[in-house]
Amino acid sequence: MVKYNIYIICKNEEIFLEKVKEINSKYKSKICHIQWIPAEYLKLTQCNKKMLKDLNTRYNTQQKKILAKLGTIGAHRKALLAIYMNKTNNNIILEQDANFSDKLPPPPNISCYMGGWIIPPQITKAGKIIPDVKPKKGLNDIHYDKFHVLMAHALFIKTHEEALELFQSTITEKVKNYDVHLIDLQFFKKYYYPPIFVQGKHVSEIDKVTNKNDQWTYFYGLKKKETKNYKKNRTIKKRRNNTKRK
């Protein structure tokens, strides 16, 4: 039986062990190895200000957000190197806030996104639903001329050679946000549907703002997430319709 190797990026061992417990409680028979990749939280000092120029981003991006993005890249580099050093195949790299949203299938036969947000090719238009994207269950092609898959909270990397290739692609004078870098590189040709993982709602460690990634990654943003109010209103509407029929 072909099994997964999972690399989890998180800030401390306690959180890592909680994630391991959750995964093993559901899929222990499908997992060969789970490894902690410590998250990177960079601090700006007088000596390392040049580091801010390493990220290719908009001129008005706040310093703390640049540090957060560079930290993300650094953590993913560590995960990619760990895969290569361990010589493991069928690897999943998870960020700390990646949560299961569907059953874990057998390892796909090609590297792919196992969750994300489908957006138009122009990233500034993210949030607009692309009507002609109708994925089937399992692996689907990414048509980069029509749409992109954004976010890097759940990546499946088939071989350790590919992990090294991806790591080497980030060693450059300037690098974009990691999820945007993956898009530019067109490294992943496929995405798995329905998503195996969504990115959970959480408060940013940097700017203390609660994100909406749980909504954006719900079925890749192709469906509206049903909030408690939405479900309540739908139930009331259904009851009214049933009353009218009577």
Secondary structure as GFF3:
##gff-version 3
##sequence-region A 1 246
A	DSSP	beta_strand	4	10	.	.	.	ID=ss1
A	DSSP	alpha_helix	13	27	.	.	.	ID=ss2
A	DSSP	three_ten_helix	28	30	.	.	.	ID=ss3
A	DSSP	beta_strand	31	38	.	.	.	ID=ss4
A	DSSP	three_ten_helix	49	54	.	.	.	ID=ss5
A	DSSP	alpha_helix	63	86	.	.	.	ID=ss6
A	DSSP	beta_strand	91	95	.	.	.	ID=ss7
A	DSSP	beta_strand	98	100	.	.	.	ID=ss8
A	DSSP	beta_strand	112	113	.	.	.	ID=ss9
A	DSSP	beta_strand	117	119	.	.	.	ID=ss10
A	DSSP	three_ten_helix	123	125	.	.	.	ID=ss11
A	DSSP	beta_strand	138	141	.	.	.	ID=ss12
A	DSSP	beta_strand	148	150	.	.	.	ID=ss13
A	DSSP	beta_strand	154	157	.	.	.	ID=ss14
A	DSSP	alpha_helix	160	169	.	.	.	ID=ss15
A	DSSP	alpha_helix	178	185	.	.	.	ID=ss16
A	DSSP	beta_strand	190	193	.	.	.	ID=ss17
A	DSSP	beta_strand	197	199	.	.	.	ID=ss18
A	DSSP	alpha_helix	213	216	.	.	.	ID=ss19
A	DSSP	three_ten_helix	218	221	.	.	.	ID=ss20
A	DSSP	alpha_helix	228	245	.	.	.	ID=ss21
###
